[in-house]
Amino acid sequence: MKLIHFTTSTVWRGHEQMIVDLYESFRDNRFIANQLIICPANSELYKVATERNLQVQTFDFKSEYDLKFAKKFKKIVDSYSANVVIIHNSKAHTISVLSAVFYGLKVPLVLCRTLIKNIGTNFLRKYKYNYKGIKKIVCVSEAVVEILKPSIKNHESMTVIGSVVDTDRFINNAKNGFLHREFNIPSDYKIIGNVSAFCQVKDHYTWIDTVDILFKRGLKAKYILIGEGSLEEEIKAYVKSKGLENEVIFAGFRADVNKCLPELDLFLFTSKNEATGGVVLESYACKVPVVAAKAGGIPTVLTDNETGLLAEVGNPIDFADKVEILINDKTMQDKFVNNGFDFLMATSTRFIIGTKFLEVLNEVTKDNFV
């Protein structure tokens, strides 16, 4: 089988990491020998793929309605003799459908959907999701399936495989106190953290409000936010307005998240609409206890009182109460981290997700091998 991963994304977030995880799972487990990533020349994915010696081809992205590139994309797919294309974002989806409709792209298309967002009533959007060349829509959770159902005519085209974690990268990174040292945090203070882009859906306002409550209650902790994004300066201003500048640490983008997570005493995740919350699974890998919002697909990976605690979306008092309960109960922490780790290893490793995805690819390409 010859496989193409196609995206127009230029940023580095969970889905871009998923592309790398899938590519390396297919390669390392000898599922698929021939793969090609097609992505913009200025993308973070291109940088990572190059560093990791993944086969990659770039293009200058202008618009999802660029018919000239849609024509070129068909030629690229044909010249590679691809058996299937995995589409990894919405604009790549548009280009792929245009390439098929106007220029005769024939290979099966598989759409990978990690966003928990409805399609809406726009005719063109509904058309591309129901286009006959899209043989499967692979979703990371049942929550994604449910939000797509009203717009998808053939519900059997949708399947769930879950989120993937590179367990080799996240497991066995020992806690050594480097974040305490880097940010001059007293050794007797706990560290409560979050890893996510600064965007509306992550609800950093509730996160800061939770910190405000915990600080006023006298919890001996410092709070670290890892990530970057369009709302970062706005959230910094909000922290200042709360007088929490000495309590909240903005650590920015970190390439060593796998080493930062084990340094946390608790992972606090206030996102109000998440497909699954891959970072929750990464916390399981690092055996860090989690308090997260009961939102979207998060409950599909976090079972309340079994692998962590769920709090009411947008309710900082509920979040603060759950944090206090968990951070002061070692027995509960041990139960959650052990159960979470077991859940991760049973559902979300590269081998498991790669195997599930391969089954989908084999199904859609059974009549397409050359």
C-alpha positions as CSV (number, residue, x, y, z in Angstrom):
1,M,0.0,0.0,0.0
2,K,1.1,3.5,-0.8
3,L,-0.3,6.2,1.5
4,I,-0.4,10.0,1.4
5,H,-1.1,12.1,4.4
6,F,-2.4,15.5,3.3
7,T,-2.8,18.7,5.4
8,T,-2.8,22.4,4.8
9,S,-2.2,23.2,8.5
10,T,0.8,25.4,9.3
11,V,0.6,25.2,13.1
12,W,1.7,22.4,15.5
13,R,-1.1,21.0,17.7
14,G,-2.6,17.7,18.5
15,H,-3.6,16.7,15.0
16,E,-0.2,17.5,13.5
17,Q,1.3,15.3,16.2
18,M,-1.2,12.6,15.3
19,I,0.0,12.6,11.7
20,V,3.6,11.9,12.9
21,D,2.3,9.3,15.3
22,L,0.4,7.5,12.5
23,Y,3.2,7.7,10.0
24,E,5.7,6.3,12.5
25,S,3.3,3.6,13.7
26,F,2.7,2.4,10.2
27,R,6.4,2.4,9.5
28,D,7.7,1.0,12.8
29,N,5.2,-1.8,12.9
30,R,5.7,-2.6,9.2
31,F,2.1,-1.9,8.4
32,I,2.8,0.4,5.5
33,A,6.2,0.8,3.9
34,N,5.5,3.7,1.5
35,Q,4.1,6.9,2.9
36,L,4.3,10.6,1.9
37,I,3.3,13.7,3.9
38,I,2.1,16.6,1.8
39,C,2.0,19.9,3.8
40,P,2.8,23.6,3.4
41,A,6.4,24.6,3.0
42,N,6.1,27.0,6.0
43,S,4.4,24.5,8.3
44,E,5.6,23.2,11.7
45,L,4.8,19.7,10.4
46,Y,7.4,20.1,7.6
47,K,10.0,21.0,10.2
48,V,9.2,18.0,12.4
49,A,8.9,15.6,9.5
50,T,12.3,16.7,8.2
51,E,13.9,16.3,11.6
52,R,12.5,12.8,11.9
53,N,13.4,11.8,8.4
54,L,9.9,11.3,7.2
55,Q,9.1,11.4,3.5
56,V,7.6,14.8,2.9
57,Q,6.7,17.1,0.0
58,T,5.7,20.7,0.4
59,F,3.6,23.2,-1.5
60,D,2.9,27.0,-1.2
61,F,-0.6,27.1,0.2
62,K,-2.8,30.0,-1.0
63,S,-6.4,29.0,-0.7
64,E,-8.6,25.9,-0.2
65,Y,-10.3,26.9,-3.5
66,D,-7.0,27.1,-5.5
67,L,-8.0,25.1,-8.6
68,K,-4.5,25.3,-9.9
69,F,-3.2,23.4,-6.9
70,A,-6.1,21.0,-6.9
71,K,-5.0,20.0,-10.4
72,K,-1.4,19.7,-9.2
73,F,-2.4,17.6,-6.2
74,K,-4.0,15.1,-8.6
75,K,-0.7,14.8,-10.5
76,I,1.2,14.4,-7.2
77,V,-1.1,11.5,-6.1
78,D,-0.9,9.9,-9.5
79,S,2.9,10.2,-9.7
80,Y,3.3,8.6,-6.3
81,S,0.9,5.8,-7.4
82,A,-1.0,6.3,-4.1
83,N,-3.6,3.8,-3.1
84,V,-5.3,6.1,-0.5
85,V,-5.1,9.6,0.8
86,I,-5.8,10.5,4.4
87,I,-7.1,14.0,4.7
88,H,-6.1,15.7,7.9
89,N,-7.8,19.1,7.9
90,S,-10.8,20.9,6.5
91,K,-9.0,22.9,3.8
92,A,-7.1,19.8,2.6
93,H,-10.6,18.2,2.5
94,T,-11.8,20.9,0.1
95,I,-8.8,20.7,-2.2
96,S,-9.1,16.9,-2.3
97,V,-12.8,17.0,-3.3
98,L,-12.1,19.7,-5.9
99,S,-9.2,17.6,-7.3
100,A,-11.6,14.7,-7.6
101,V,-14.6,16.6,-9.1
102,F,-12.7,18.7,-11.6
103,Y,-9.6,16.8,-12.4
104,G,-10.5,13.1,-11.9
105,L,-8.7,12.1,-8.7
106,K,-9.7,8.5,-8.3
107,V,-8.0,7.1,-5.2
108,P,-10.1,6.5,-2.1
109,L,-10.2,9.4,0.4
110,V,-10.3,8.9,4.2
111,L,-11.1,12.0,6.3
112,C,-9.6,12.1,9.8
113,R,-11.7,14.2,12.1
114,T,-10.4,15.4,15.4
115,L,-12.6,18.5,15.9
116,I,-15.8,18.5,17.8
117,K,-17.6,21.0,15.7
118,N,-20.8,20.7,13.6
119,I,-20.7,21.2,9.9
120,G,-23.6,23.6,9.7
121,T,-26.1,24.1,6.8
122,N,-23.7,25.5,4.2
123,F,-24.4,23.6,1.0
124,L,-20.7,23.3,-0.1
125,R,-19.6,22.1,3.3
126,K,-22.3,19.5,3.5
127,Y,-21.5,18.4,-0.1
128,K,-17.8,17.8,0.6
129,Y,-18.5,15.8,3.7
130,N,-21.0,13.6,1.8
131,Y,-18.9,13.4,-1.4
132,K,-18.8,9.8,-2.7
133,G,-15.0,9.8,-2.9
134,I,-14.8,10.1,0.9
135,K,-14.9,6.4,1.8
136,K,-14.5,6.8,5.5
137,I,-14.6,9.5,8.2
138,V,-12.4,8.4,11.0
139,C,-13.3,10.2,14.3
140,V,-11.4,10.3,17.5
141,S,-14.5,9.9,19.7
142,E,-18.2,9.1,19.7
143,A,-18.7,12.8,20.6
144,V,-17.3,13.7,17.2
145,V,-19.6,11.2,15.5
146,E,-22.7,12.5,17.3
147,I,-22.0,16.1,16.3
148,L,-21.5,15.1,12.6
149,K,-24.5,12.8,12.4
150,P,-27.1,15.5,11.5
151,S,-25.0,16.4,8.4
152,I,-23.8,13.0,7.2
153,K,-26.2,11.0,5.1
154,N,-24.4,7.7,5.5
155,H,-23.7,7.1,9.2
156,E,-21.9,3.9,8.3
157,S,-19.1,5.9,6.7
158,M,-18.1,7.1,10.2
159,T,-15.9,5.1,12.5
160,V,-14.1,5.7,15.8
161,I,-10.5,4.8,16.5
162,G,-9.6,7.1,19.4
163,S,-6.6,9.3,20.1
164,V,-3.0,8.1,19.9
165,V,-0.1,8.7,22.3
166,D,3.6,8.0,21.6
167,T,4.0,6.0,24.8
168,D,7.7,5.5,24.2
169,R,8.1,9.3,24.4
170,F,6.0,9.9,27.5
171,I,6.5,6.9,29.7
172,N,9.5,6.5,32.1
173,N,10.4,10.2,32.2
174,A,11.3,10.5,35.9
175,K,10.4,13.5,38.0
176,N,13.6,15.3,39.0
177,G,12.4,18.8,40.0
178,F,13.7,20.7,37.0
179,L,10.6,22.9,36.8
180,H,10.9,23.8,40.4
181,R,14.5,24.9,39.7
182,E,13.8,26.6,36.4
183,F,11.1,28.8,37.8
184,N,12.4,29.1,41.3
185,I,9.5,27.3,42.9
186,P,9.9,26.4,46.6
187,S,10.4,22.7,47.0
188,D,7.4,22.3,49.3
189,Y,5.0,23.8,46.7
190,K,3.0,21.7,44.4
191,I,2.9,22.4,40.7
192,I,-0.5,22.4,39.0
193,G,-0.3,22.7,35.2
194,N,-2.0,22.8,31.9
195,V,-0.8,22.2,28.3
196,S,-2.9,23.7,25.6
197,A,-3.2,26.4,23.0
198,F,-4.5,29.8,24.1
199,C,-7.8,29.8,22.3
200,Q,-11.4,30.2,23.4
201,V,-12.4,26.6,23.6
202,K,-9.6,25.8,26.2
203,D,-11.4,28.2,28.6
204,H,-8.3,29.6,30.3
205,Y,-10.6,32.1,32.1
206,T,-12.1,29.3,34.2
207,W,-8.6,28.0,34.7
208,I,-7.4,31.3,36.1
209,D,-10.6,31.7,38.2
210,T,-9.9,28.3,39.7
211,V,-6.3,29.3,40.5
212,D,-7.7,32.5,42.2
213,I,-9.9,30.4,44.4
214,L,-7.2,27.9,45.3
215,F,-4.8,30.7,46.1
216,K,-7.3,32.4,48.4
217,R,-7.9,29.1,50.1
218,G,-4.1,28.9,50.9
219,L,-3.1,26.0,48.8
220,K,0.7,25.9,48.6
221,A,1.1,25.6,44.8
222,K,2.3,27.4,41.7
223,Y,0.5,27.1,38.4
224,I,2.1,26.6,35.0
225,L,0.5,27.2,31.6
226,I,2.4,25.6,28.7
227,G,1.4,26.7,25.2
228,E,0.9,29.7,23.0
229,G,-1.9,31.1,20.9
230,S,-4.0,34.1,20.0
231,L,-5.4,34.7,23.4
232,E,-2.2,34.5,25.4
233,E,-1.8,38.2,26.0
234,E,-5.4,38.5,26.9
235,I,-5.0,35.8,29.5
236,K,-1.8,37.4,30.9
237,A,-3.8,40.6,31.3
238,Y,-6.5,38.7,33.1
239,V,-3.9,37.1,35.5
240,K,-2.6,40.6,36.2
241,S,-6.1,41.9,36.9
242,K,-6.5,39.2,39.5
243,G,-3.1,39.9,41.2
244,L,-1.9,36.5,40.4
245,E,1.4,37.4,38.5
246,N,3.5,35.7,41.2
247,E,1.3,32.5,41.1
248,V,0.8,31.8,37.4
249,I,3.8,31.0,35.2
250,F,3.5,31.3,31.5
251,A,6.0,28.8,30.2
252,G,5.3,29.3,26.4
253,F,5.8,26.7,23.8
254,R,7.8,23.7,25.1
255,A,9.3,21.0,22.9
256,D,9.9,19.0,26.1
257,V,6.3,18.5,27.2
258,N,7.0,14.8,27.7
259,K,9.5,15.8,30.4
260,C,7.4,18.7,31.9
261,L,4.3,16.6,32.5
262,P,5.9,14.3,35.1
263,E,6.9,17.4,37.1
264,L,3.3,18.2,37.7
265,D,1.5,17.2,40.8
266,L,-1.8,17.6,39.1
267,F,-3.0,18.3,35.6
268,L,-5.9,20.8,35.4
269,F,-7.9,20.8,32.2
270,T,-10.8,23.3,31.9
271,S,-11.4,22.9,28.1
272,K,-15.1,23.3,27.4
273,N,-15.5,21.4,24.2
274,E,-12.9,18.8,23.5
275,A,-12.9,15.9,21.0
276,T,-11.1,13.6,23.5
277,G,-8.3,15.5,25.2
278,G,-5.2,13.8,24.1
279,V,-3.2,15.6,26.8
280,V,-5.3,13.7,29.4
281,L,-4.0,10.5,27.9
282,E,-0.4,11.9,28.0
283,S,-0.9,12.7,31.6
284,Y,-1.9,9.1,32.2
285,A,1.3,8.0,30.5
286,C,3.3,10.2,32.9
287,K,1.2,9.0,35.9
288,V,-0.1,12.5,36.7
289,P,-3.5,12.8,38.3
290,V,-6.1,14.8,36.4
291,V,-9.1,17.0,37.0
292,A,-10.9,17.8,33.8
293,A,-14.1,19.3,32.5
294,K,-17.1,17.1,31.8
295,A,-17.2,18.3,28.2
296,G,-17.3,16.9,24.7
297,G,-15.4,13.6,24.4
298,I,-13.4,14.0,27.6
299,P,-15.6,11.6,29.5
300,T,-14.8,8.9,26.9
301,V,-11.2,8.9,28.1
302,L,-11.7,10.0,31.7
303,T,-14.1,8.0,33.9
304,D,-15.1,10.1,37.0
305,N,-13.7,8.6,40.2
306,E,-11.9,5.9,38.3
307,T,-9.2,7.6,36.2
308,G,-9.6,11.1,37.4
309,L,-12.2,13.7,38.5
310,L,-14.6,15.5,36.2
311,A,-15.8,19.0,37.0
312,E,-18.7,21.1,35.7
313,V,-17.8,23.1,32.6
314,G,-17.1,26.8,33.4
315,N,-17.5,26.3,37.2
316,P,-14.3,27.3,38.9
317,I,-15.6,26.5,42.4
318,D,-16.3,22.9,41.3
319,F,-12.8,22.7,39.7
320,A,-11.2,24.1,42.9
321,D,-13.1,21.7,45.1
322,K,-12.0,18.7,43.0
323,V,-8.4,19.9,42.9
324,E,-8.3,20.2,46.7
325,I,-9.8,16.8,47.1
326,L,-7.4,15.1,44.8
327,I,-4.1,16.9,45.6
328,N,-4.5,16.0,49.3
329,D,-5.5,12.4,48.8
330,K,-2.5,10.1,47.9
331,T,-4.6,7.0,47.9
332,M,-7.0,8.5,45.4
333,Q,-4.1,9.7,43.3
334,D,-2.5,6.3,43.2
335,K,-5.8,4.7,42.1
336,F,-6.4,7.2,39.3
337,V,-2.9,7.1,37.9
338,N,-2.8,3.3,37.8
339,N,-6.2,3.0,36.3
340,G,-5.4,5.8,33.8
341,F,-2.2,4.2,32.8
342,D,-4.0,0.9,32.2
343,F,-6.6,2.6,30.1
344,L,-4.0,4.3,28.0
345,M,-2.1,1.1,27.3
346,A,-5.3,-0.8,26.4
347,T,-6.7,1.8,24.1
348,S,-4.4,4.5,22.8
349,T,-0.8,3.3,22.0
350,R,0.7,3.8,18.6
351,F,0.4,0.1,17.9
352,I,-3.3,-0.1,18.9
353,I,-4.4,3.1,17.0
354,G,-2.2,2.2,14.0
355,T,-3.8,-1.3,13.8
356,K,-7.3,0.2,13.9
357,F,-6.5,2.7,11.3
358,L,-4.9,0.1,9.1
359,E,-8.1,-1.9,9.2
360,V,-9.9,1.1,7.8
361,L,-7.4,1.7,5.1
362,N,-7.5,-2.0,4.1
363,E,-11.2,-1.8,3.9
364,V,-11.3,1.2,1.6
365,T,-8.4,0.1,-0.6
366,K,-9.4,-3.6,-1.1
367,D,-10.2,-3.0,-4.8
368,N,-7.5,-0.3,-5.3
369,F,-4.1,-2.1,-5.0
370,V,-1.7,-2.0,-7.9
